[in-house]
């Protein structure tokens, strides 16, 4: 089944509006995109390399007993981004397309401000 980018974009815009309405949005922040392996044998290293070329900083996370995650995932971060729904979506679409090409799937985003 093909990935539904329209639905993903709508969800990002909804989440952004909710955060904005709660007053919890910084003007500038690092934006983290979470990518999970979907295909058997999916290797995070080629995905991290491809995302690095696009300006993302990448970190592979192996869950442990203290982690909420039940499986490993890649965090692809765009540092110091001006925060808007469209800005978040642009990075998310790039990360998602790259992830899908490498046997991974997008699994949300988050913000980290100073």
ABEGO torsion letter per residue (X at the ends): XBBBAAAAAAAAAAAAAAAAAAGABBABBBBBBBBBBABBGBBAAAAAAAAAAAGBBBBBBBBBAABABABBBBBBBBBGBBBBAAAAAAAAAAAAAAAAAAGBBBAEBBBBBX
